[in-house]
Amino acid sequence: MSRSRSLKRKGNLRTRLTNLSPCPQCKKLILPHTVCPYCGSYKSHSVVDLAIKSKTRIVKEGR
């Protein structure tokens, strides 16, 4: 295969930048369509109670 054909084919094999959007509650940048890992909200609704999640983390680390 010629050099120009190889480079044309490989031209589309680049990594794309991820689009980050601000969380509506805490305003930190997160991936769209995911639960915010900082405040636990998704589309302005509280989904994950981070106080319970942090307690389970402490118990697991204390083993």
DOTI-660297 format. One record per atom (N, C-alpha, C): residue number from 1; residue in one letter; atom name; x, y, z. Coordinates in steps of 0.02 Angstrom, whole numbers, plus 50000, padded with zeros to 5 digits. Layout:
N
+-----+------+------+-------+-------+-------+
! pos ! code ! site !    px !    py !    pz !
+-----+------+------+-------+-------+-------+
! NUM !    A !   CA !     X !     Y !     Z !
...
+-----+------+------+-------+-------+-------+
This chain:
63
+-----+------+------+-------+-------+-------+
! pos ! code ! site !    px !    py !    pz !
+-----+------+------+-------+-------+-------+
!   1 !    M !    N ! 50042 ! 49942 ! 50000 !
!   1 !    M !   CA ! 50000 ! 50000 ! 50000 !
!   1 !    M !    C ! 50045 ! 50062 ! 50000 !
!   2 !    S !    N ! 50024 ! 50112 ! 49963 !
!   2 !    S !   CA ! 50065 ! 50171 ! 49957 !
!   2 !    S !    C ! 50064 ! 50212 ! 50022 !
!   3 !    R !    N ! 50111 ! 50256 ! 50028 !
!   3 !    R !   CA ! 50117 ! 50297 ! 50088 !
!   3 !    R !    C ! 50057 ! 50343 ! 50097 !
!   4 !    S !    N ! 50035 ! 50373 ! 50043 !
!   4 !    S !   CA ! 49979 ! 50420 ! 50049 !
!   4 !    S !    C ! 49914 ! 50384 ! 50067 !
!   5 !    R !    N ! 49905 ! 50324 ! 50042 !
!   5 !    R !   CA ! 49845 ! 50285 ! 50059 !
!   5 !    R !    C ! 49846 ! 50266 ! 50133 !
!   6 !    S !    N ! 49904 ! 50246 ! 50157 !
!   6 !    S !   CA ! 49910 ! 50228 ! 50228 !
!   6 !    S !    C ! 49896 ! 50287 ! 50272 !
!   7 !    L !    N ! 49923 ! 50345 ! 50254 !
!   7 !    L !   CA ! 49913 ! 50404 ! 50296 !
!   7 !    L !    C ! 49841 ! 50428 ! 50293 !
!   8 !    K !    N ! 49807 ! 50420 ! 50236 !
!   8 !    K !   CA ! 49737 ! 50438 ! 50232 !
!   8 !    K !    C ! 49695 ! 50394 ! 50278 !
!   9 !    R !    N ! 49711 ! 50330 ! 50280 !
!   9 !    R !   CA ! 49674 ! 50284 ! 50322 !
!   9 !    R !    C ! 49687 ! 50298 ! 50396 !
!  10 !    K !    N ! 49749 ! 50313 ! 50413 !
!  10 !    K !   CA ! 49767 ! 50326 ! 50482 !
!  10 !    K !    C ! 49748 ! 50396 ! 50505 !
!  11 !    G !    N ! 49726 ! 50438 ! 50460 !
!  11 !    G !   CA ! 49708 ! 50506 ! 50478 !
!  11 !    G !    C ! 49649 ! 50511 ! 50525 !
!  12 !    N !    N ! 49605 ! 50461 ! 50523 !
!  12 !    N !   CA ! 49546 ! 50462 ! 50566 !
!  12 !    N !    C ! 49558 ! 50427 ! 50633 !
!  13 !    L !    N ! 49616 ! 50400 ! 50644 !
!  13 !    L !   CA ! 49630 ! 50363 ! 50706 !
!  13 !    L !    C ! 49660 ! 50409 ! 50759 !
!  14 !    R !    N ! 49625 ! 50460 ! 50777 !
!  14 !    R !   CA ! 49650 ! 50506 ! 50828 !
!  14 !    R !    C ! 49602 ! 50504 ! 50887 !
!  15 !    T !    N ! 49626 ! 50522 ! 50944 !
!  15 !    T !   CA ! 49583 ! 50524 ! 51003 !
!  15 !    T !    C ! 49544 ! 50590 ! 51003 !
!  16 !    R !    N ! 49484 ! 50587 ! 51023 !
!  16 !    R !   CA ! 49441 ! 50646 ! 51026 !
!  16 !    R !    C ! 49441 ! 50674 ! 51096 !
!  17 !    L !    N ! 49436 ! 50739 ! 51102 !
!  17 !    L !   CA ! 49430 ! 50770 ! 51168 !
!  17 !    L !    C ! 49360 ! 50757 ! 51195 !
!  18 !    T !    N ! 49356 ! 50743 ! 51260 !
!  18 !    T !   CA ! 49291 ! 50731 ! 51290 !
!  18 !    T !    C ! 49259 ! 50798 ! 51306 !
!  19 !    N !    N ! 49195 ! 50801 ! 51294 !
!  19 !    N !   CA ! 49157 ! 50862 ! 51310 !
!  19 !    N !    C ! 49137 ! 50859 ! 51383 !
!  20 !    L !    N ! 49158 ! 50907 ! 51421 !
!  20 !    L !   CA ! 49140 ! 50912 ! 51491 !
!  20 !    L !    C ! 49087 ! 50965 ! 51499 !
!  21 !    S !    N ! 49038 ! 50950 ! 51541 !
!  21 !    S !   CA ! 48985 ! 50999 ! 51554 !
!  21 !    S !    C ! 48982 ! 51012 ! 51628 !
!  22 !    P !    N ! 48962 ! 51072 ! 51648 !
!  22 !    P !   CA ! 48959 ! 51087 ! 51720 !
!  22 !    P !    C ! 48900 ! 51053 ! 51753 !
!  23 !    C !    N ! 48910 ! 51030 ! 51814 !
!  23 !    C !   CA ! 48856 ! 51000 ! 51854 !
!  23 !    C !    C ! 48808 ! 51056 ! 51873 !
!  24 !    P !    N ! 48742 ! 51045 ! 51868 !
!  24 !    P !   CA ! 48695 ! 51099 ! 51884 !
!  24 !    P !    C ! 48694 ! 51119 ! 51957 !
!  25 !    Q !    N ! 48717 ! 51075 ! 52002 !
!  25 !    Q !   CA ! 48715 ! 51092 ! 52073 !
!  25 !    Q !    C ! 48782 ! 51118 ! 52099 !
!  26 !    C !    N ! 48837 ! 51081 ! 52087 !
!  26 !    C !   CA ! 48901 ! 51101 ! 52116 !
!  26 !    C !    C ! 48946 ! 51138 ! 52066 !
!  27 !    K !    N ! 48926 ! 51141 ! 52002 !
!  27 !    K !   CA ! 48961 ! 51179 ! 51950 !
!  27 !    K !    C ! 49031 ! 51152 ! 51933 !
!  28 !    K !    N ! 49047 ! 51090 ! 51953 !
!  28 !    K !   CA ! 49111 ! 51060 ! 51933 !
!  28 !    K !    C ! 49102 ! 51026 ! 51866 !
!  29 !    L !    N ! 49156 ! 51020 ! 51829 !
!  29 !    L !   CA ! 49152 ! 50990 ! 51762 !
!  29 !    L !    C ! 49149 ! 50914 ! 51767 !
!  30 !    I !    N ! 49099 ! 50885 ! 51734 !
!  30 !    I !   CA ! 49089 ! 50812 ! 51735 !
!  30 !    I !    C ! 49073 ! 50790 ! 51664 !
!  31 !    L !    N ! 49076 ! 50724 ! 51652 !
!  31 !    L !   CA ! 49055 ! 50697 ! 51588 !
!  31 !    L !    C ! 48979 ! 50702 ! 51583 !
!  32 !    P !    N ! 48953 ! 50718 ! 51524 !
!  32 !    P !   CA ! 48881 ! 50723 ! 51517 !
!  32 !    P !    C ! 48847 ! 50655 ! 51524 !
!  33 !    H !    N ! 48785 ! 50655 ! 51547 !
!  33 !    H !   CA ! 48743 ! 50596 ! 51555 !
!  33 !    H !    C ! 48770 ! 50548 ! 51607 !
!  34 !    T !    N ! 48805 ! 50573 ! 51658 !
!  34 !    T !   CA ! 48829 ! 50531 ! 51712 !
!  34 !    T !    C ! 48813 ! 50564 ! 51779 !
!  35 !    V !    N ! 48814 ! 50524 ! 51832 !
!  35 !    V !   CA ! 48803 ! 50551 ! 51899 !
!  35 !    V !    C ! 48866 ! 50589 ! 51919 !
!  36 !    C !    N ! 48857 ! 50646 ! 51950 !
!  36 !    C !   CA ! 48914 ! 50687 ! 51972 !
!  36 !    C !    C ! 48949 ! 50651 ! 52030 !
!  37 !    P !    N ! 49013 ! 50637 ! 52025 !
!  37 !    P !   CA ! 49048 ! 50603 ! 52080 !
!  37 !    P !    C ! 49060 ! 50648 ! 52140 !
!  38 !    Y !    N ! 49052 ! 50714 ! 52133 !
!  38 !    Y !   CA ! 49066 ! 50760 ! 52187 !
!  38 !    Y !    C ! 49005 ! 50772 ! 52231 !
!  39 !    C !    N ! 48945 ! 50780 ! 52200 !
!  39 !    C !   CA ! 48885 ! 50794 ! 52240 !
!  39 !    C !    C ! 48833 ! 50739 ! 52236 !
!  40 !    G !    N ! 48840 ! 50692 ! 52189 !
!  40 !    G !   CA ! 48794 ! 50636 ! 52184 !
!  40 !    G !    C ! 48728 ! 50653 ! 52151 !
!  41 !    S !    N ! 48726 ! 50703 ! 52109 !
!  41 !    S !   CA ! 48663 ! 50722 ! 52077 !
!  41 !    S !    C ! 48665 ! 50704 ! 52003 !
!  42 !    Y !    N ! 48605 ! 50694 ! 51975 !
!  42 !    Y !   CA ! 48597 ! 50680 ! 51904 !
!  42 !    Y !    C ! 48536 ! 50718 ! 51880 !
!  43 !    K !    N ! 48545 ! 50764 ! 51833 !
!  43 !    K !   CA ! 48492 ! 50806 ! 51807 !
!  43 !    K !    C ! 48455 ! 50842 ! 51863 !
!  44 !    S !    N ! 48491 ! 50873 ! 51908 !
!  44 !    S !   CA ! 48466 ! 50914 ! 51963 !
!  44 !    S !    C ! 48428 ! 50873 ! 52016 !
!  45 !    H !    N ! 48434 ! 50807 ! 52016 !
!  45 !    H !   CA ! 48403 ! 50765 ! 52067 !
!  45 !    H !    C ! 48458 ! 50731 ! 52107 !
!  46 !    S !    N ! 48451 ! 50727 ! 52172 !
!  46 !    S !   CA ! 48499 ! 50692 ! 52213 !
!  46 !    S !    C ! 48489 ! 50617 ! 52205 !
!  47 !    V !    N ! 48539 ! 50583 ! 52179 !
!  47 !    V !   CA ! 48533 ! 50512 ! 52164 !
!  47 !    V !    C ! 48572 ! 50470 ! 52214 !
!  48 !    V !    N ! 48633 ! 50491 ! 52230 !
!  48 !    V !   CA ! 48677 ! 50454 ! 52274 !
!  48 !    V !    C ! 48687 ! 50494 ! 52337 !
!  49 !    D !    N ! 48677 ! 50461 ! 52395 !
!  49 !    D !   CA ! 48690 ! 50494 ! 52458 !
!  49 !    D !    C ! 48764 ! 50484 ! 52474 !
!  50 !    L !    N ! 48803 ! 50537 ! 52468 !
!  50 !    L !   CA ! 48876 ! 50531 ! 52475 !
!  50 !    L !    C ! 48896 ! 50520 ! 52547 !
!  51 !    A !    N ! 48854 ! 50538 ! 52597 !
!  51 !    A !   CA ! 48871 ! 50525 ! 52667 !
!  51 !    A !    C ! 48873 ! 50450 ! 52680 !
!  52 !    I !    N ! 48825 ! 50413 ! 52653 !
!  52 !    I !   CA ! 48824 ! 50340 ! 52661 !
!  52 !    I !    C ! 48882 ! 50309 ! 52623 !
!  53 !    K !    N ! 48896 ! 50335 ! 52564 !
!  53 !    K !   CA ! 48950 ! 50308 ! 52522 !
!  53 !    K !    C ! 49017 ! 50319 ! 52556 !
!  54 !    S !    N ! 49029 ! 50376 ! 52589 !
!  54 !    S !   CA ! 49093 ! 50388 ! 52621 !
!  54 !    S !    C ! 49101 ! 50345 ! 52683 !
!  55 !    K !    N ! 49046 ! 50329 ! 52719 !
!  55 !    K !   CA ! 49050 ! 50285 ! 52777 !
!  55 !    K !    C ! 49070 ! 50215 ! 52756 !
!  56 !    T !    N ! 49042 ! 50190 ! 52701 !
!  56 !    T !   CA ! 49060 ! 50123 ! 52678 !
!  56 !    T !    C ! 49132 ! 50121 ! 52655 !
!  57 !    R !    N ! 49157 ! 50176 ! 52628 !
!  57 !    R !   CA ! 49227 ! 50179 ! 52607 !
!  57 !    R !    C ! 49273 ! 50175 ! 52668 !
!  58 !    I !    N ! 49255 ! 50209 ! 52722 !
!  58 !    I !   CA ! 49296 ! 50209 ! 52782 !
!  58 !    I !    C ! 49297 ! 50139 ! 52812 !
!  59 !    V !    N ! 49240 ! 50105 ! 52813 !
!  59 !    V !   CA ! 49236 ! 50038 ! 52840 !
!  59 !    V !    C ! 49279 ! 49990 ! 52799 !
!  60 !    K !    N ! 49276 ! 49996 ! 52732 !
!  60 !    K !   CA ! 49315 ! 49952 ! 52689 !
!  60 !    K !    C ! 49390 ! 49964 ! 52697 !
!  61 !    E !    N ! 49410 ! 50027 ! 52705 !
!  61 !    E !   CA ! 49481 ! 50043 ! 52712 !
!  61 !    E !    C ! 49507 ! 50022 ! 52780 !
!  62 !    G !    N ! 49464 ! 50020 ! 52831 !
!  62 !    G !   CA ! 49486 ! 50004 ! 52898 !
!  62 !    G !    C ! 49499 ! 49930 ! 52910 !
!  63 !    R !    N ! 49482 ! 49888 ! 52862 !
!  63 !    R !   CA ! 49491 ! 49816 ! 52872 !
!  63 !    R !    C ! 49561 ! 49797 ! 52883 !
+-----+------+------+-------+-------+-------+
